[in-house]
Amino acid sequence: MIKTKQEVELFLSHFGVKFDVWGIFYLDREKNEEALKLLGITPKARDEIVRQLKSDDYVETLSTDYFDEMWVFGRDMEGTDLYIKIALGQPNDRTICISFHIAEHPINYAFKQEI
């Protein structure tokens, strides 16, 4: 499902506040760890990348058995597309990052203008 740009901006605002208060939990997945090593991204730099996501980075919103909404974003890291999937998580708890790895397929951004 594709959300409006305003819905994405509202989500990112809520996500940012919750991230600042409660922090973030990264799912321990092999391909997430491999991407960090391959691209030389430190955990602190990963936090900054996730924290600085913009509506132009938005791809889509997914529903899952575990989360009502998982928000998918992409980010170009020196010519390599990252696939980032985040959620607000439970109330009064950390935000969640399920995926932070090199994209396995081309990313189709919802709002980013082609150059």
Stockholm file with secondary structure:
# STOCKHOLM 1.0

chainA/1-115         MIKTKQEVELFLSHFGVKFDVWGIFYLDREKNEEALKLLGITPKARDEIVRQLKSDDYVETLSTDYFDEMWVFGRDMEGTDLYIKIALGQPNDRTICISFHIAEHPINYAFKQEI
#=GR chainA/1-115 SS CCCCHHHHHHHHHHHHHHHHHHCEEECCCHHHHHHHHHHTCCHHHHHHHHHTCCGGGEEEEECCSSCSCEEEEEEEETTEEEEEEEECCSTTSCEEEEEEEECSSCCCCSSCCCC
#=GC SS_cons         CCCCHHHHHHHHHHHHHHHHHHCEEECCCHHHHHHHHHHTCCHHHHHHHHHTCCGGGEEEEECCSSCSCEEEEEEEETTEEEEEEEECCSTTSCEEEEEEEECSSCCCCSSCCCC
//
